Amino acid sequence: MTPTGEPSDETLVARCQMGDYAAFEILYRRWQKPILGYLTQLTRDREAAACLSQETFLKVFEHSERFDTSRRFTTWFYTIARNGALDWLTSKHRTTSMSLSGIADQDGVPIDHAAPLVPIETLLSRQESLGILREALEGLTPVHREIIELIIFRELSYEEASDIIGGGVSLGTLRSRLHHALRHLRNALEGKDL
């Protein structure tokens, strides 16, 4: 996700470790929308997700010295965000079910927000397709939805997703769960006109 010609996330965190506030601002701008989209999916609450997003960035800033710059920033970052969301869900006595009702692009911008000048037929078709997909995703277990969110929608590697989910989930188990999640999703979508 590093824009061409810009420093990597890992380089920026290394600069943060040396007190470079400008490096943190770049990280913030780069990851603000993606992490908000991810947290919205986990919490099903946009306001809570916005607060958790800010808390995640605060923790990154306060604990940047703990980050091992030889590792992937995204894994560390998403793990901090996920742990905050799970703590919030637990404290609110909520279930850890997720909703992908606000399916977002890679920048966390909801994809059901139409671009201007799109024909109404296209908008209606897109909305209907998204509704069918959301309904199918809601039918999955929370574990399967999270795996699809991380690997398919957030385009993280299996290794990164495994590190984020934690709990000793091996890569083989994660691949198997993704396979089952996609199979269940395919079955739910069978016969639907997307």
NUZAPA-604980 format. One record per atom (N, C-alpha, C): x, z, y. Coordinates in pm, whole numbers, plus 50000, padded with zeros to 5 digits. Each point is the difference from the previous one (the first is absolute). Layout:
N
<r <X Z Y>>;
...
This chain:
194
<r <50082 50000 49881>>;
<r <49918 50000 50119>>;
<r <50086 50000 50125>>;
<r <50130 49994 49983>>;
<r <50089 49998 50115>>;
<r <49995 49864 50067>>;
<r <49962 49996 50127>>;
<r <49999 49872 50071>>;
<r <50141 49941 50008>>;
<r <50007 49869 49998>>;
<r <50128 49931 50004>>;
<r <50078 50041 50124>>;
<r <50127 50030 49977>>;
<r <50088 50036 50111>>;
<r <49993 50145 50042>>;
<r <49913 50078 49939>>;
<r <49990 50142 50035>>;
<r <50065 50084 49890>>;
<r <50043 50121 50035>>;
<r <50061 50087 49899>>;
<r <49900 50042 49893>>;
<r <50049 50028 49881>>;
<r <49914 50046 49891>>;
<r <49947 50139 50031>>;
<r <49896 50038 49927>>;
<r <49943 50134 50017>>;
<r <50106 50107 49971>>;
<r <50078 49975 49896>>;
<r <50102 50097 49961>>;
<r <50104 50017 50110>>;
<r <50038 49890 50065>>;
<r <50096 50006 50111>>;
<r <49940 50078 50117>>;
<r <49872 49976 50025>>;
<r <49933 50071 50109>>;
<r <49994 50150 49974>>;
<r <49974 50040 49875>>;
<r <49996 50143 49969>>;
<r <50140 50060 50015>>;
<r <50102 49925 49960>>;
<r <50138 50048 50018>>;
<r <50028 50022 50149>>;
<r <49950 49911 50084>>;
<r <50017 50017 50145>>;
<r <49920 50120 50050>>;
<r <49881 50022 49942>>;
<r <49920 50119 50036>>;
<r <50077 50127 49966>>;
<r <50069 49998 49887>>;
<r <50077 50116 49958>>;
<r <50109 50035 50101>>;
<r <50041 49901 50080>>;
<r <50101 50023 50103>>;
<r <49936 50025 50137>>;
<r <49866 50017 50001>>;
<r <49930 50033 50124>>;
<r <49955 49880 50082>>;
<r <49994 49882 49941>>;
<r <49960 49879 50071>>;
<r <49847 49990 50004>>;
<r <49941 50038 50114>>;
<r <49855 49999 50014>>;
<r <49944 49857 50003>>;
<r <50077 49907 50051>>;
<r <49955 49860 50005>>;
<r <49981 49946 49858>>;
<r <50083 50042 49907>>;
<r <49986 49957 49860>>;
<r <49870 50052 49942>>;
<r <49964 50123 50033>>;
<r <49875 50056 49951>>;
<r <49881 49923 50058>>;
<r <50008 49962 50126>>;
<r <49893 49923 50062>>;
<r <49979 49867 49928>>;
<r <50107 49938 49958>>;
<r <49989 49874 49925>>;
<r <49931 50025 49867>>;
<r <50039 50105 49930>>;
<r <49934 50035 49873>>;
<r <49852 50027 50022>>;
<r <49970 50070 50106>>;
<r <49860 50032 50029>>;
<r <49919 49873 50022>>;
<r <50050 49911 50084>>;
<r <49928 49875 50025>>;
<r <49986 49917 49873>>;
<r <50103 49997 49920>>;
<r <50002 49919 49878>>;
<r <49901 50051 49895>>;
<r <49986 50132 49990>>;
<r <49924 50059 49889>>;
<r <49868 50065 50042>>;
<r <49968 50000 50128>>;
<r <49879 50067 50046>>;
<r <49874 49943 49935>>;
<r <49979 49871 50002>>;
<r <49879 49940 49943>>;
<r <49998 50008 49847>>;
<r <50110 49965 49932>>;
<r <49994 50008 49852>>;
<r <49968 50140 49948>>;
<r <50061 50102 50061>>;
<r <49976 50135 49946>>;
<r <49859 50047 50034>>;
<r <49949 49960 50115>>;
<r <49862 50035 50035>>;
<r <49902 49937 49901>>;
<r <50025 49874 49964>>;
<r <49914 49934 49901>>;
<r <50006 50070 49865>>;
<r <50119 50035 49957>>;
<r <50017 50068 49871>>;
<r <49930 50135 50000>>;
<r <50019 50078 50106>>;
<r <49938 50133 50006>>;
<r <49848 49992 50012>>;
<r <49952 49897 50067>>;
<r <49856 49980 50007>>;
<r <49942 49975 49861>>;
<r <50074 49924 49919>>;
<r <49955 49974 49863>>;
<r <49996 50129 49919>>;
<r <50099 50084 50017>>;
<r <50006 50123 49921>>;
<r <49896 50102 50043>>;
<r <49980 50017 50130>>;
<r <49914 50107 50049>>;
<r <49855 49959 50020>>;
<r <49977 49870 50016>>;
<r <49866 49948 50031>>;
<r <49949 50055 50134>>;
<r <50093 50037 50087>>;
<r <49966 50059 50128>>;
<r <50102 49951 50103>>;
<r <49956 49912 50090>>;
<r <50092 49938 50095>>;
<r <50062 50103 50095>>;
<r <49922 50097 50046>>;
<r <50053 50102 50091>>;
<r <50107 50085 49930>>;
<r <49968 50041 49879>>;
<r <50098 50079 49924>>;
<r <50125 49917 49974>>;
<r <49981 49872 49967>>;
<r <50114 49913 49974>>;
<r <50088 49987 50123>>;
<r <49939 49991 50117>>;
<r <50078 49990 50125>>;
<r <50083 50127 50021>>;
<r <49939 50116 49976>>;
<r <50073 50128 50012>>;
<r <50112 50009 49898>>;
<r <49968 49963 49876>>;
<r <50100 50005 49894>>;
<r <50114 49902 50026>>;
<r <49968 49888 50058>>;
<r <50103 49902 50036>>;
<r <50098 50062 50099>>;
<r <49947 50067 50102>>;
<r <50086 50064 50099>>;
<r <50084 50111 49936>>;
<r <49938 50076 49910>>;
<r <50074 50105 49930>>;
<r <50112 49942 49915>>;
<r <49973 49884 49938>>;
<r <50101 49935 49918>>;
<r <50119 49961 50086>>;
<r <49974 49939 50114>>;
<r <50110 49961 50089>>;
<r <50075 50122 50052>>;
<r <49928 50107 50028>>;
<r <50066 50122 50046>>;
<r <50093 50054 49892>>;
<r <49954 50000 49875>>;
<r <50084 50047 49890>>;
<r <50123 49911 49982>>;
<r <49980 49870 50013>>;
<r <50114 49907 49990>>;
<r <50101 50032 50108>>;
<r <49953 50021 50121>>;
<r <50089 50031 50112>>;
<r <50071 50133 49980>>;
<r <49923 50102 49964>>;
<r <50057 50134 49985>>;
<r <50095 50012 49882>>;
<r <49975 49920 49895>>;
<r <50079 50015 49878>>;
<r <50082 49874 49967>>;
<r <50032 49923 50101>>;
<r <50074 49876 49975>>;
<r <50135 50028 49934>>;
<r <50058 50118 50027>>;
<r <50130 50032 49940>>;
<r <49992 50015 49848>>;
<r <49880 50023 49947>>;
<r <49982 50014 49855>>;
<r <49996 49866 49927>>;
<r <49979 49893 50076>>;
<r <49987 49868 49938>>;
<r <50136 49949 49955>>;
<r <50007 49954 49876>>;
<r <50120 49940 49944>>;
<r <49996 49851 50034>>;
<r <50084 49957 50093>>;
<r <49994 49863 50050>>;
<r <50039 49895 49896>>;
<r <50042 50042 49883>>;
<r <50028 49903 49893>>;
<r <49872 49968 49921>>;
<r <49892 50069 50031>>;
<r <49872 49978 49931>>;
<r <49905 49923 50090>>;
<r <49885 49961 49946>>;
<r <49901 49923 50077>>;
<r <49920 50092 50091>>;
<r <49989 49963 50125>>;
<r <49922 50077 50097>>;
<r <49853 50002 49963>>;
<r <49946 49885 49955>>;
<r <49856 49992 49973>>;
<r <49957 50103 49896>>;
<r <50081 50023 49899>>;
<r <49966 50098 49897>>;
<r <49989 50139 50060>>;
<r <50099 50039 50076>>;
<r <50001 50131 50065>>;
<r <49882 50013 50095>>;
<r <49979 49898 50082>>;
<r <49896 50000 50102>>;
<r <49860 50010 49940>>;
<r <49971 49914 49902>>;
<r <49867 50002 49937>>;
<r <49978 50130 49922>>;
<r <50105 50057 49944>>;
<r <49987 50127 49928>>;
<r <49961 50112 50097>>;
<r <50063 50003 50116>>;
<r <49964 50100 50100>>;
<r <49854 49983 50040>>;
<r <49959 49876 50025>>;
<r <49862 49973 50041>>;
<r <49902 50039 49889>>;
<r <50032 49961 49877>>;
<r <49911 50030 49886>>;
<r <49985 50150 49981>>;
<r <50110 50073 50006>>;
<r <49994 50145 49983>>;
<r <49914 50065 50110>>;
<r <50014 49951 50123>>;
<r <49916 50051 50108>>;
<r <49853 49973 49976>>;
<r <49969 49880 49952>>;
<r <49860 49963 49971>>;
<r <49944 50085 49887>>;
<r <50079 50021 49896>>;
<r <49952 50082 49888>>;
<r <49979 50145 50043>>;
<r <50088 50052 50085>>;
<r <49981 50135 50052>>;
<r <49872 50008 50082>>;
<r <49977 49899 50083>>;
<r <49878 49996 50082>>;
<r <49876 49995 49910>>;
<r <50003 49915 49899>>;
<r <49886 49989 49909>>;
<r <49973 50132 49929>>;
<r <50107 50065 49956>>;
<r <49986 50128 49931>>;
<r <49945 50106 50094>>;
<r <50051 50003 50122>>;
<r <49955 50103 50095>>;
<r <49855 49980 50041>>;
<r <49952 49881 49993>>;
<r <49861 49971 50035>>;
<r <49909 50002 49877>>;
<r <50056 50040 49886>>;
<r <49923 50005 49875>>;
<r <49934 49867 49971>>;
<r <50076 49896 50023>>;
<r <49950 49866 49974>>;
<r <50058 49951 49869>>;
<r <49935 49902 49942>>;
<r <50057 49936 49882>>;
<r <50108 49905 50047>>;
<r <50090 49965 49912>>;
<r <50108 49911 50038>>;
<r <49963 49855 49976>>;
<r <49870 49971 50009>>;
<r <49961 49860 49987>>;
<r <50034 49927 50128>>;
<r <50025 49872 49985>>;
<r <50038 49919 50114>>;
<r <49899 49889 50016>>;
<r <49995 49948 50119>>;
<r <49915 49885 50027>>;
<r <50084 49892 50064>>;
<r <49984 49882 49953>>;
<r <50068 49888 50062>>;
<r <49902 49925 50087>>;
<r <49906 50075 50059>>;
<r <49898 49936 50082>>;
<r <50058 49940 50126>>;
<r <50115 50047 50040>>;
<r <50066 49944 50118>>;
<r <50122 49922 49957>>;
<r <49986 49911 49905>>;
<r <50114 49925 49950>>;
<r <50074 49940 50117>>;
<r <50129 50021 50002>>;
<r <50079 49959 50114>>;
<r <50111 49905 49959>>;
<r <50049 49928 50097>>;
<r <50114 49912 49972>>;
<r <50126 50085 49997>>;
<r <50115 49936 49990>>;
<r <50124 50074 49984>>;
<r <50034 50086 50122>>;
<r <49940 49971 50115>>;
<r <50024 50080 50119>>;
<r <49895 50109 50018>>;
<r <49908 50012 49904>>;
<r <49896 50102 50008>>;
<r <49881 49958 50083>>;
<r <49994 49875 50042>>;
<r <49887 49951 50078>>;
<r <49889 49960 49903>>;
<r <49879 50055 50017>>;
<r <49891 49964 49908>>;
<r <49980 49848 49995>>;
<r <49995 49947 49878>>;
<r <49986 49855 49988>>;
<r <49857 49955 50014>>;
<r <49907 50095 50010>>;
<r <49863 49957 50021>>;
<r <49968 49984 50148>>;
<r <50100 50021 50086>>;
<r <49982 49969 50142>>;
<r <50034 49854 50018>>;
<r <49901 49924 50035>>;
<r <50015 49855 50004>>;
<r <50078 49954 50122>>;
<r <50071 49891 49979>>;
<r <50070 49936 50112>>;
<r <49896 49927 50085>>;
<r <50026 49986 50128>>;
<r <49906 49928 50084>>;
<r <49989 49854 49959>>;
<r <49886 49942 50029>>;
<r <49973 49859 49976>>;
<r <49990 49962 49852>>;
<r <49973 50097 49914>>;
<r <49980 49972 49859>>;
<r <49851 49971 49979>>;
<r <49967 49892 49931>>;
<r <49858 49967 49980>>;
<r <49925 50114 49933>>;
<r <49876 50020 50039>>;
<r <49918 50110 49949>>;
<r <49986 49996 49849>>;
<r <49993 49880 49942>>;
<r <49990 49990 49853>>;
<r <50123 50061 49933>>;
<r <50116 49974 50060>>;
<r <50124 50054 49946>>;
<r <50001 50152 50012>>;
<r <49955 50050 50116>>;
<r <49995 50145 50021>>;
<r <49908 50068 49898>>;
<r <49883 49943 49982>>;
<r <49905 50058 49906>>;
<r <50054 49996 49857>>;
<r <50060 49889 49964>>;
<r <50058 49987 49866>>;
<r <50112 50102 49980>>;
<r <50084 50015 50100>>;
<r <50112 50094 49993>>;
<r <49947 50143 49986>>;
<r <49900 50035 50080>>;
<r <49942 50134 49995>>;
<r <49937 50027 49863>>;
<r <49931 49901 49947>>;
<r <49937 50016 49869>>;
<r <50106 50018 49892>>;
<r <50106 49920 50006>>;
<r <50109 50011 49902>>;
<r <50067 50135 50009>>;
<r <50026 50048 50121>>;
<r <50061 50131 50017>>;
<r <49909 50111 49947>>;
<r <49871 49986 50022>>;
<r <49904 50098 49948>>;
<r <50003 50007 49849>>;
<r <50007 49884 49936>>;
<r <50006 49994 49853>>;
<r <50130 50063 49951>>;
<r <50112 49969 50067>>;
<r <50129 50056 49962>>;
<r <50001 50152 50020>>;
<r <49948 50046 50112>>;
<r <49995 50145 50025>>;
<r <49919 50071 49892>>;
<r <49887 49943 49966>>;
<r <49914 50060 49897>>;
<r <50074 50008 49867>>;
<r <50069 49893 49964>>;
<r <50075 49998 49874>>;
<r <50113 50103 50003>>;
<r <50068 50012 50112>>;
<r <50109 50097 50013>>;
<r <49948 50143 49993>>;
<r <49883 50024 50056>>;
<r <49940 50134 49995>>;
<r <49969 50041 49856>>;
<r <49978 49903 49913>>;
<r <49970 50030 49861>>;
<r <50121 50040 49919>>;
<r <50119 49985 50056>>;
<r <50123 50037 49930>>;
<r <50026 50149 50016>>;
<r <50084 50054 49913>>;
<r <50040 50140 50014>>;
<r <50091 50014 50122>>;
<r <50010 50119 50057>>;
<r <50089 50020 50115>>;
<r <50145 49960 49969>>;
<r <50046 50027 49880>>;
<r <50136 49964 49961>>;
<r <50019 49849 50005>>;
<r <49904 49926 49944>>;
<r <50010 49855 50000>>;
<r <49991 49943 50141>>;
<r <49914 50057 50083>>;
<r <49990 49951 50139>>;
<r <50130 50023 50075>>;
<r <50063 50117 49979>>;
<r <50125 50028 50070>>;
<r <50110 49905 49956>>;
<r <50008 49972 49872>>;
<r <50101 49907 49950>>;
<r <49979 49861 50059>>;
<r <49877 49954 50003>>;
<r <49971 49869 50059>>;
<r <50034 50002 50149>>;
<r <49966 50107 50069>>;
<r <50031 50013 50143>>;
<r <50151 49987 50024>>;
<r <50079 50075 49925>>;
<r <50144 50001 50023>>;
<r <50068 49869 49959>>;
<r <49966 49949 49882>>;
<r <50072 49885 49947>>;
<r <49943 49867 50050>>;
<r <49869 49988 50003>>;
<r <49939 49873 50039>>;
<r <49985 49990 50152>>;
<r <49933 50097 50061>>;
<r <49972 49990 50143>>;
<r <50120 50036 50088>>;
<r <50079 50101 49961>>;
<r <50117 50040 50080>>;
<r <50127 49928 49955>>;
<r <49991 49928 49889>>;
<r <50110 49918 49946>>;
<r <50128 50080 49977>>;
<r <49984 50123 49951>>;
<r <50116 50081 49964>>;
<r <50043 49965 49858>>;
<r <50124 50025 49969>>;
<r <50050 49974 49865>>;
<r <49946 50107 49905>>;
<r <50011 49973 49870>>;
<r <49959 50099 49900>>;
<r <50081 50128 50018>>;
<r <50129 49984 50027>>;
<r <50087 50116 50018>>;
<r <49955 50085 50118>>;
<r <49968 49933 50111>>;
<r <49954 50074 50118>>;
<r <49867 50069 49973>>;
<r <49908 49930 49938>>;
<r <49869 50060 49969>>;
<r <50016 50118 49906>>;
<r <50087 49987 49901>>;
<r <50024 50110 49906>>;
<r <50056 50122 50072>>;
<r <50094 49977 50091>>;
<r <50057 50111 50077>>;
<r <49896 50066 50089>>;
<r <49912 49920 50059>>;
<r <49897 50054 50090>>;
<r <49898 50080 49922>>;
<r <49954 49948 49889>>;
<r <49898 50068 49920>>;
<r <50058 50125 49937>>;
<r <50125 49992 49957>>;
<r <50068 50116 49943>>;
<r <49938 50044 49870>>;
<r <50017 50127 49969>>;
<r <49940 50057 49880>>;
<r <50056 49943 49872>>;
<r <50120 49947 50004>>;
<r <50063 49949 49878>>;
<r <49940 49871 49949>>;
<r <49939 49922 50086>>;
<r <49941 49873 49957>>;
<r <50113 49899 49982>>;
<r <50020 49959 49875>>;
<r <50106 49903 49972>>;
<r <49958 49862 50045>>;
<r <50098 49910 50010>>;
<r <49970 49862 50041>>;
<r <49910 49934 49896>>;
<r <50023 50027 49873>>;
<r <49916 49943 49894>>;
<r <49856 50047 50013>>;
<r <49982 50128 50026>>;
<r <49865 50055 50017>>;
<r <49933 49939 50123>>;
<r <50078 49987 50106>>;
<r <49945 49942 50123>>;
<r <49958 49854 49977>>;
<r <50083 49923 49932>>;
<r <49965 49861 49971>>;
<r <49874 49993 49914>>;
<r <49992 50090 49903>>;
<r <49883 50004 49913>>;
<r <49875 50036 50079>>;
<r <50011 50098 50089>>;
<r <49885 50040 50082>>;
<r <49956 49887 50093>>;
<r <50098 49928 50057>>;
<r <49965 49888 50086>>;
<r <49930 49891 49919>>;
<r <50051 49974 49881>>;
<r <49937 49900 49913>>;
<r <49855 50038 49971>>;
<r <49978 50126 49965>>;
<r <49864 50047 49971>>;
<r <49912 49996 50126>>;
<r <50057 50040 50114>>;
<r <49925 49998 50125>>;
<r <49955 49859 50034>>;
<r <50091 49905 49986>>;
<r <49966 49861 50031>>;
<r <49900 49944 49900>>;
<r <50013 50040 49874>>;
<r <49904 49955 49899>>;
<r <49860 50053 50033>>;
<r <49991 50129 50035>>;
<r <49871 50058 50037>>;
<r <49944 49932 50125>>;
<r <50087 49972 50094>>;
<r <49955 49932 50122>>;
<r <49952 49860 49967>>;
<r <50073 49930 49918>>;
<r <49960 49864 49958>>;
<r <49864 50004 49930>>;
<r <49981 50097 49909>>;
<r <49872 50013 49931>>;
<r <49886 50029 50098>>;
<r <50027 50084 50099>>;
<r <49897 50034 50098>>;
<r <49965 49880 50088>>;
<r <50096 49913 50021>>;
<r <49977 49884 50086>>;
<r <49949 49878 49923>>;
<r <50005 50006 49866>>;
<r <49954 49888 49921>>;
<r <49855 49966 50033>>;
<r <49976 49874 50024>>;
<r <49864 49955 50030>>;
<r <49962 50019 50145>>;
<r <50085 50066 50078>>;
<r <49973 50017 50144>>;
<r <50053 49876 50070>>;
<r <49933 49957 50103>>;
<r <50039 49882 50072>>;
<r <50084 50037 50121>>;
<r <50131 50003 49982>>;
<r <50090 50031 50110>>;
<r <50035 49871 50070>>;
